[in-house]
Amino acid sequence: MPTVTKSATLDTLGLPAGDHLVRFHVEAEVISFEVAASQPPAATIEPDGARKPTGFVKKWGGTAEKFEDPEDVWLRHINDKHLR
């Protein structure tokens, strides 16, 4: 298992861009690690710079219901920010 010191940065692990599942074993001043799974980043942007449509708005657009509770500050924040 590769090892790094506790003060090492994540760049020291040498992982490429993407999602990784890493197992760490921490000791006094040394951390050993094992990469359990790696997945490269998904290509979400087309070569011409446009994003691929996901269909989210078509499926879920207009389905939100507004609930009001004057005592719930968080609900009021969500309504003000996300609902019209």
Phi and psi restraints in degrees (range 20) as a CNS / XPLOR table:
assign (resid 1 and name C) (resid 2 and name N)
       (resid 2 and name CA) (resid 2 and name C) 1.0 -65.5 20.0 2
assign (resid 2 and name N) (resid 2 and name CA)
       (resid 2 and name C) (resid 3 and name N) 1.0 152.1 20.0 2
assign (resid 2 and name C) (resid 3 and name N)
       (resid 3 and name CA) (resid 3 and name C) 1.0 -129.5 20.0 2
assign (resid 3 and name N) (resid 3 and name CA)
       (resid 3 and name C) (resid 4 and name N) 1.0 152.5 20.0 2
assign (resid 3 and name C) (resid 4 and name N)
       (resid 4 and name CA) (resid 4 and name C) 1.0 -138.5 20.0 2
assign (resid 4 and name N) (resid 4 and name CA)
       (resid 4 and name C) (resid 5 and name N) 1.0 163.7 20.0 2
assign (resid 4 and name C) (resid 5 and name N)
       (resid 5 and name CA) (resid 5 and name C) 1.0 -82.0 20.0 2
assign (resid 5 and name N) (resid 5 and name CA)
       (resid 5 and name C) (resid 6 and name N) 1.0 161.5 20.0 2
assign (resid 5 and name C) (resid 6 and name N)
       (resid 6 and name CA) (resid 6 and name C) 1.0 -62.8 20.0 2
assign (resid 6 and name N) (resid 6 and name CA)
       (resid 6 and name C) (resid 7 and name N) 1.0 -27.2 20.0 2
assign (resid 6 and name C) (resid 7 and name N)
       (resid 7 and name CA) (resid 7 and name C) 1.0 -88.2 20.0 2
assign (resid 7 and name N) (resid 7 and name CA)
       (resid 7 and name C) (resid 8 and name N) 1.0 1.2 20.0 2
assign (resid 7 and name C) (resid 8 and name N)
       (resid 8 and name CA) (resid 8 and name C) 1.0 -71.4 20.0 2
assign (resid 8 and name N) (resid 8 and name CA)
       (resid 8 and name C) (resid 9 and name N) 1.0 149.9 20.0 2
assign (resid 8 and name C) (resid 9 and name N)
       (resid 9 and name CA) (resid 9 and name C) 1.0 -84.0 20.0 2
assign (resid 9 and name N) (resid 9 and name CA)
       (resid 9 and name C) (resid 10 and name N) 1.0 167.1 20.0 2
assign (resid 9 and name C) (resid 10 and name N)
       (resid 10 and name CA) (resid 10 and name C) 1.0 -64.7 20.0 2
assign (resid 10 and name N) (resid 10 and name CA)
       (resid 10 and name C) (resid 11 and name N) 1.0 -26.8 20.0 2
assign (resid 10 and name C) (resid 11 and name N)
       (resid 11 and name CA) (resid 11 and name C) 1.0 -59.4 20.0 2
assign (resid 11 and name N) (resid 11 and name CA)
       (resid 11 and name C) (resid 12 and name N) 1.0 -27.6 20.0 2
assign (resid 11 and name C) (resid 12 and name N)
       (resid 12 and name CA) (resid 12 and name C) 1.0 -62.9 20.0 2
assign (resid 12 and name N) (resid 12 and name CA)
       (resid 12 and name C) (resid 13 and name N) 1.0 -25.1 20.0 2
assign (resid 12 and name C) (resid 13 and name N)
       (resid 13 and name CA) (resid 13 and name C) 1.0 -68.4 20.0 2
assign (resid 13 and name N) (resid 13 and name CA)
       (resid 13 and name C) (resid 14 and name N) 1.0 -22.8 20.0 2
assign (resid 13 and name C) (resid 14 and name N)
       (resid 14 and name CA) (resid 14 and name C) 1.0 73.7 20.0 2
assign (resid 14 and name N) (resid 14 and name CA)
       (resid 14 and name C) (resid 15 and name N) 1.0 28.9 20.0 2
assign (resid 14 and name C) (resid 15 and name N)
       (resid 15 and name CA) (resid 15 and name C) 1.0 -86.2 20.0 2
assign (resid 15 and name N) (resid 15 and name CA)
       (resid 15 and name C) (resid 16 and name N) 1.0 136.2 20.0 2
assign (resid 15 and name C) (resid 16 and name N)
       (resid 16 and name CA) (resid 16 and name C) 1.0 -73.9 20.0 2
assign (resid 16 and name N) (resid 16 and name CA)
       (resid 16 and name C) (resid 17 and name N) 1.0 169.5 20.0 2
assign (resid 16 and name C) (resid 17 and name N)
       (resid 17 and name CA) (resid 17 and name C) 1.0 -60.0 20.0 2
assign (resid 17 and name N) (resid 17 and name CA)
       (resid 17 and name C) (resid 18 and name N) 1.0 142.4 20.0 2
assign (resid 17 and name C) (resid 18 and name N)
       (resid 18 and name CA) (resid 18 and name C) 1.0 137.6 20.0 2
assign (resid 18 and name N) (resid 18 and name CA)
       (resid 18 and name C) (resid 19 and name N) 1.0 -174.0 20.0 2
assign (resid 18 and name C) (resid 19 and name N)
       (resid 19 and name CA) (resid 19 and name C) 1.0 -94.5 20.0 2
assign (resid 19 and name N) (resid 19 and name CA)
       (resid 19 and name C) (resid 20 and name N) 1.0 138.1 20.0 2
assign (resid 19 and name C) (resid 20 and name N)
       (resid 20 and name CA) (resid 20 and name C) 1.0 -137.4 20.0 2
assign (resid 20 and name N) (resid 20 and name CA)
       (resid 20 and name C) (resid 21 and name N) 1.0 141.3 20.0 2
assign (resid 20 and name C) (resid 21 and name N)
       (resid 21 and name CA) (resid 21 and name C) 1.0 -107.4 20.0 2
assign (resid 21 and name N) (resid 21 and name CA)
       (resid 21 and name C) (resid 22 and name N) 1.0 113.7 20.0 2
assign (resid 21 and name C) (resid 22 and name N)
       (resid 22 and name CA) (resid 22 and name C) 1.0 -121.4 20.0 2
assign (resid 22 and name N) (resid 22 and name CA)
       (resid 22 and name C) (resid 23 and name N) 1.0 134.4 20.0 2
assign (resid 22 and name C) (resid 23 and name N)
       (resid 23 and name CA) (resid 23 and name C) 1.0 -100.6 20.0 2
assign (resid 23 and name N) (resid 23 and name CA)
       (resid 23 and name C) (resid 24 and name N) 1.0 129.9 20.0 2
assign (resid 23 and name C) (resid 24 and name N)
       (resid 24 and name CA) (resid 24 and name C) 1.0 -113.1 20.0 2
assign (resid 24 and name N) (resid 24 and name CA)
       (resid 24 and name C) (resid 25 and name N) 1.0 144.9 20.0 2
assign (resid 24 and name C) (resid 25 and name N)
       (resid 25 and name CA) (resid 25 and name C) 1.0 -124.4 20.0 2
assign (resid 25 and name N) (resid 25 and name CA)
       (resid 25 and name C) (resid 26 and name N) 1.0 115.8 20.0 2
assign (resid 25 and name C) (resid 26 and name N)
       (resid 26 and name CA) (resid 26 and name C) 1.0 -101.4 20.0 2
assign (resid 26 and name N) (resid 26 and name CA)
       (resid 26 and name C) (resid 27 and name N) 1.0 129.2 20.0 2
assign (resid 26 and name C) (resid 27 and name N)
       (resid 27 and name CA) (resid 27 and name C) 1.0 -119.7 20.0 2
assign (resid 27 and name N) (resid 27 and name CA)
       (resid 27 and name C) (resid 28 and name N) 1.0 -164.8 20.0 2
assign (resid 27 and name C) (resid 28 and name N)
       (resid 28 and name CA) (resid 28 and name C) 1.0 -52.4 20.0 2
assign (resid 28 and name N) (resid 28 and name CA)
       (resid 28 and name C) (resid 29 and name N) 1.0 -63.1 20.0 2
assign (resid 28 and name C) (resid 29 and name N)
       (resid 29 and name CA) (resid 29 and name C) 1.0 -124.3 20.0 2
assign (resid 29 and name N) (resid 29 and name CA)
       (resid 29 and name C) (resid 30 and name N) 1.0 3.5 20.0 2
assign (resid 29 and name C) (resid 30 and name N)
       (resid 30 and name CA) (resid 30 and name C) 1.0 -126.7 20.0 2
assign (resid 30 and name N) (resid 30 and name CA)
       (resid 30 and name C) (resid 31 and name N) 1.0 141.5 20.0 2
assign (resid 30 and name C) (resid 31 and name N)
       (resid 31 and name CA) (resid 31 and name C) 1.0 -120.2 20.0 2
assign (resid 31 and name N) (resid 31 and name CA)
       (resid 31 and name C) (resid 32 and name N) 1.0 123.5 20.0 2
assign (resid 31 and name C) (resid 32 and name N)
       (resid 32 and name CA) (resid 32 and name C) 1.0 -100.8 20.0 2
assign (resid 32 and name N) (resid 32 and name CA)
       (resid 32 and name C) (resid 33 and name N) 1.0 150.4 20.0 2
assign (resid 32 and name C) (resid 33 and name N)
       (resid 33 and name CA) (resid 33 and name C) 1.0 -143.5 20.0 2
assign (resid 33 and name N) (resid 33 and name CA)
       (resid 33 and name C) (resid 34 and name N) 1.0 157.3 20.0 2
assign (resid 33 and name C) (resid 34 and name N)
       (resid 34 and name CA) (resid 34 and name C) 1.0 -139.9 20.0 2
assign (resid 34 and name N) (resid 34 and name CA)
       (resid 34 and name C) (resid 35 and name N) 1.0 128.1 20.0 2
assign (resid 34 and name C) (resid 35 and name N)
       (resid 35 and name CA) (resid 35 and name C) 1.0 -82.8 20.0 2
assign (resid 35 and name N) (resid 35 and name CA)
       (resid 35 and name C) (resid 36 and name N) 1.0 110.4 20.0 2
assign (resid 35 and name C) (resid 36 and name N)
       (resid 36 and name CA) (resid 36 and name C) 1.0 -81.3 20.0 2
assign (resid 36 and name N) (resid 36 and name CA)
       (resid 36 and name C) (resid 37 and name N) 1.0 -35.8 20.0 2
assign (resid 36 and name C) (resid 37 and name N)
       (resid 37 and name CA) (resid 37 and name C) 1.0 -156.4 20.0 2
assign (resid 37 and name N) (resid 37 and name CA)
       (resid 37 and name C) (resid 38 and name N) 1.0 145.5 20.0 2
assign (resid 37 and name C) (resid 38 and name N)
       (resid 38 and name CA) (resid 38 and name C) 1.0 -135.7 20.0 2
assign (resid 38 and name N) (resid 38 and name CA)
       (resid 38 and name C) (resid 39 and name N) 1.0 143.0 20.0 2
assign (resid 38 and name C) (resid 39 and name N)
       (resid 39 and name CA) (resid 39 and name C) 1.0 -138.3 20.0 2
assign (resid 39 and name N) (resid 39 and name CA)
       (resid 39 and name C) (resid 40 and name N) 1.0 123.5 20.0 2
assign (resid 39 and name C) (resid 40 and name N)
       (resid 40 and name CA) (resid 40 and name C) 1.0 -65.2 20.0 2
assign (resid 40 and name N) (resid 40 and name CA)
       (resid 40 and name C) (resid 41 and name N) 1.0 156.6 20.0 2
assign (resid 40 and name C) (resid 41 and name N)
       (resid 41 and name CA) (resid 41 and name C) 1.0 -61.2 20.0 2
assign (resid 41 and name N) (resid 41 and name CA)
       (resid 41 and name C) (resid 42 and name N) 1.0 140.8 20.0 2
assign (resid 41 and name C) (resid 42 and name N)
       (resid 42 and name CA) (resid 42 and name C) 1.0 -74.1 20.0 2
assign (resid 42 and name N) (resid 42 and name CA)
       (resid 42 and name C) (resid 43 and name N) 1.0 141.4 20.0 2
assign (resid 42 and name C) (resid 43 and name N)
       (resid 43 and name CA) (resid 43 and name C) 1.0 -81.6 20.0 2
assign (resid 43 and name N) (resid 43 and name CA)
       (resid 43 and name C) (resid 44 and name N) 1.0 103.3 20.0 2
assign (resid 43 and name C) (resid 44 and name N)
       (resid 44 and name CA) (resid 44 and name C) 1.0 -102.7 20.0 2
assign (resid 44 and name N) (resid 44 and name CA)
       (resid 44 and name C) (resid 45 and name N) 1.0 -6.0 20.0 2
assign (resid 44 and name C) (resid 45 and name N)
       (resid 45 and name CA) (resid 45 and name C) 1.0 -117.7 20.0 2
assign (resid 45 and name N) (resid 45 and name CA)
       (resid 45 and name C) (resid 46 and name N) 1.0 130.2 20.0 2
assign (resid 45 and name C) (resid 46 and name N)
       (resid 46 and name CA) (resid 46 and name C) 1.0 -68.6 20.0 2
assign (resid 46 and name N) (resid 46 and name CA)
       (resid 46 and name C) (resid 47 and name N) 1.0 159.0 20.0 2
assign (resid 46 and name C) (resid 47 and name N)
       (resid 47 and name CA) (resid 47 and name C) 1.0 -57.2 20.0 2
assign (resid 47 and name N) (resid 47 and name CA)
       (resid 47 and name C) (resid 48 and name N) 1.0 -30.1 20.0 2
assign (resid 47 and name C) (resid 48 and name N)
       (resid 48 and name CA) (resid 48 and name C) 1.0 -82.4 20.0 2
assign (resid 48 and name N) (resid 48 and name CA)
       (resid 48 and name C) (resid 49 and name N) 1.0 2.6 20.0 2
assign (resid 48 and name C) (resid 49 and name N)
       (resid 49 and name CA) (resid 49 and name C) 1.0 97.7 20.0 2
assign (resid 49 and name N) (resid 49 and name CA)
       (resid 49 and name C) (resid 50 and name N) 1.0 -10.5 20.0 2
assign (resid 49 and name C) (resid 50 and name N)
       (resid 50 and name CA) (resid 50 and name C) 1.0 -84.9 20.0 2
assign (resid 50 and name N) (resid 50 and name CA)
       (resid 50 and name C) (resid 51 and name N) 1.0 144.6 20.0 2
assign (resid 50 and name C) (resid 51 and name N)
       (resid 51 and name CA) (resid 51 and name C) 1.0 -83.1 20.0 2
assign (resid 51 and name N) (resid 51 and name CA)
       (resid 51 and name C) (resid 52 and name N) 1.0 150.1 20.0 2
assign (resid 51 and name C) (resid 52 and name N)
       (resid 52 and name CA) (resid 52 and name C) 1.0 -73.1 20.0 2
assign (resid 52 and name N) (resid 52 and name CA)
       (resid 52 and name C) (resid 53 and name N) 1.0 136.1 20.0 2
assign (resid 52 and name C) (resid 53 and name N)
       (resid 53 and name CA) (resid 53 and name C) 1.0 -68.3 20.0 2
assign (resid 53 and name N) (resid 53 and name CA)
       (resid 53 and name C) (resid 54 and name N) 1.0 135.9 20.0 2
assign (resid 53 and name C) (resid 54 and name N)
       (resid 54 and name CA) (resid 54 and name C) 1.0 -96.7 20.0 2
assign (resid 54 and name N) (resid 54 and name CA)
       (resid 54 and name C) (resid 55 and name N) 1.0 -16.6 20.0 2
assign (resid 54 and name C) (resid 55 and name N)
       (resid 55 and name CA) (resid 55 and name C) 1.0 83.8 20.0 2
assign (resid 55 and name N) (resid 55 and name CA)
       (resid 55 and name C) (resid 56 and name N) 1.0 5.3 20.0 2
assign (resid 55 and name C) (resid 56 and name N)
       (resid 56 and name CA) (resid 56 and name C) 1.0 -61.6 20.0 2
assign (resid 56 and name N) (resid 56 and name CA)
       (resid 56 and name C) (resid 57 and name N) 1.0 -48.1 20.0 2
assign (resid 56 and name C) (resid 57 and name N)
       (resid 57 and name CA) (resid 57 and name C) 1.0 -66.0 20.0 2
assign (resid 57 and name N) (resid 57 and name CA)
       (resid 57 and name C) (resid 58 and name N) 1.0 -39.9 20.0 2
assign (resid 57 and name C) (resid 58 and name N)
       (resid 58 and name CA) (resid 58 and name C) 1.0 -62.3 20.0 2
assign (resid 58 and name N) (resid 58 and name CA)
       (resid 58 and name C) (resid 59 and name N) 1.0 -40.2 20.0 2
assign (resid 58 and name C) (resid 59 and name N)
       (resid 59 and name CA) (resid 59 and name C) 1.0 -77.5 20.0 2
assign (resid 59 and name N) (resid 59 and name CA)
       (resid 59 and name C) (resid 60 and name N) 1.0 -44.3 20.0 2
assign (resid 59 and name C) (resid 60 and name N)
       (resid 60 and name CA) (resid 60 and name C) 1.0 -109.1 20.0 2
assign (resid 60 and name N) (resid 60 and name CA)
       (resid 60 and name C) (resid 61 and name N) 1.0 -10.2 20.0 2
assign (resid 60 and name C) (resid 61 and name N)
       (resid 61 and name CA) (resid 61 and name C) 1.0 -57.7 20.0 2
assign (resid 61 and name N) (resid 61 and name CA)
       (resid 61 and name C) (resid 62 and name N) 1.0 131.5 20.0 2
assign (resid 61 and name C) (resid 62 and name N)
       (resid 62 and name CA) (resid 62 and name C) 1.0 79.5 20.0 2
assign (resid 62 and name N) (resid 62 and name CA)
       (resid 62 and name C) (resid 63 and name N) 1.0 9.2 20.0 2
assign (resid 62 and name C) (resid 63 and name N)
       (resid 63 and name CA) (resid 63 and name C) 1.0 -97.3 20.0 2
assign (resid 63 and name N) (resid 63 and name CA)
       (resid 63 and name C) (resid 64 and name N) 1.0 -8.3 20.0 2
assign (resid 63 and name C) (resid 64 and name N)
       (resid 64 and name CA) (resid 64 and name C) 1.0 -72.7 20.0 2
assign (resid 64 and name N) (resid 64 and name CA)
       (resid 64 and name C) (resid 65 and name N) 1.0 139.6 20.0 2
assign (resid 64 and name C) (resid 65 and name N)
       (resid 65 and name CA) (resid 65 and name C) 1.0 -110.9 20.0 2
assign (resid 65 and name N) (resid 65 and name CA)
       (resid 65 and name C) (resid 66 and name N) 1.0 137.5 20.0 2
assign (resid 65 and name C) (resid 66 and name N)
       (resid 66 and name CA) (resid 66 and name C) 1.0 -91.6 20.0 2
assign (resid 66 and name N) (resid 66 and name CA)
       (resid 66 and name C) (resid 67 and name N) 1.0 121.3 20.0 2
assign (resid 66 and name C) (resid 67 and name N)
       (resid 67 and name CA) (resid 67 and name C) 1.0 -108.5 20.0 2
assign (resid 67 and name N) (resid 67 and name CA)
       (resid 67 and name C) (resid 68 and name N) 1.0 138.7 20.0 2
assign (resid 67 and name C) (resid 68 and name N)
       (resid 68 and name CA) (resid 68 and name C) 1.0 -116.7 20.0 2
assign (resid 68 and name N) (resid 68 and name CA)
       (resid 68 and name C) (resid 69 and name N) 1.0 133.5 20.0 2
assign (resid 68 and name C) (resid 69 and name N)
       (resid 69 and name CA) (resid 69 and name C) 1.0 -148.0 20.0 2
assign (resid 69 and name N) (resid 69 and name CA)
       (resid 69 and name C) (resid 70 and name N) 1.0 104.3 20.0 2
assign (resid 69 and name C) (resid 70 and name N)
       (resid 70 and name CA) (resid 70 and name C) 1.0 -60.6 20.0 2
assign (resid 70 and name N) (resid 70 and name CA)
       (resid 70 and name C) (resid 71 and name N) 1.0 -19.9 20.0 2
assign (resid 70 and name C) (resid 71 and name N)
       (resid 71 and name CA) (resid 71 and name C) 1.0 -89.4 20.0 2
assign (resid 71 and name N) (resid 71 and name CA)
       (resid 71 and name C) (resid 72 and name N) 1.0 -12.7 20.0 2
assign (resid 71 and name C) (resid 72 and name N)
       (resid 72 and name CA) (resid 72 and name C) 1.0 -96.7 20.0 2
assign (resid 72 and name N) (resid 72 and name CA)
       (resid 72 and name C) (resid 73 and name N) 1.0 102.3 20.0 2
assign (resid 72 and name C) (resid 73 and name N)
       (resid 73 and name CA) (resid 73 and name C) 1.0 -65.7 20.0 2
assign (resid 73 and name N) (resid 73 and name CA)
       (resid 73 and name C) (resid 74 and name N) 1.0 -40.7 20.0 2
assign (resid 73 and name C) (resid 74 and name N)
       (resid 74 and name CA) (resid 74 and name C) 1.0 -65.9 20.0 2
assign (resid 74 and name N) (resid 74 and name CA)
       (resid 74 and name C) (resid 75 and name N) 1.0 -41.9 20.0 2
assign (resid 74 and name C) (resid 75 and name N)
       (resid 75 and name CA) (resid 75 and name C) 1.0 -63.2 20.0 2
assign (resid 75 and name N) (resid 75 and name CA)
       (resid 75 and name C) (resid 76 and name N) 1.0 -40.2 20.0 2
assign (resid 75 and name C) (resid 76 and name N)
       (resid 76 and name CA) (resid 76 and name C) 1.0 -63.3 20.0 2
assign (resid 76 and name N) (resid 76 and name CA)
       (resid 76 and name C) (resid 77 and name N) 1.0 -40.6 20.0 2
assign (resid 76 and name C) (resid 77 and name N)
       (resid 77 and name CA) (resid 77 and name C) 1.0 -61.5 20.0 2
assign (resid 77 and name N) (resid 77 and name CA)
       (resid 77 and name C) (resid 78 and name N) 1.0 -45.5 20.0 2
assign (resid 77 and name C) (resid 78 and name N)
       (resid 78 and name CA) (resid 78 and name C) 1.0 -63.1 20.0 2
assign (resid 78 and name N) (resid 78 and name CA)
       (resid 78 and name C) (resid 79 and name N) 1.0 -45.2 20.0 2
assign (resid 78 and name C) (resid 79 and name N)
       (resid 79 and name CA) (resid 79 and name C) 1.0 -59.7 20.0 2
assign (resid 79 and name N) (resid 79 and name CA)
       (resid 79 and name C) (resid 80 and name N) 1.0 -46.6 20.0 2
assign (resid 79 and name C) (resid 80 and name N)
       (resid 80 and name CA) (resid 80 and name C) 1.0 -65.4 20.0 2
assign (resid 80 and name N) (resid 80 and name CA)
       (resid 80 and name C) (resid 81 and name N) 1.0 -36.7 20.0 2
assign (resid 80 and name C) (resid 81 and name N)
       (resid 81 and name CA) (resid 81 and name C) 1.0 -84.6 20.0 2
assign (resid 81 and name N) (resid 81 and name CA)
       (resid 81 and name C) (resid 82 and name N) 1.0 -36.8 20.0 2
assign (resid 81 and name C) (resid 82 and name N)
       (resid 82 and name CA) (resid 82 and name C) 1.0 -114.6 20.0 2
assign (resid 82 and name N) (resid 82 and name CA)
       (resid 82 and name C) (resid 83 and name N) 1.0 -15.2 20.0 2
assign (resid 82 and name C) (resid 83 and name N)
       (resid 83 and name CA) (resid 83 and name C) 1.0 -118.4 20.0 2
assign (resid 83 and name N) (resid 83 and name CA)
       (resid 83 and name C) (resid 84 and name N) 1.0 149.7 20.0 2
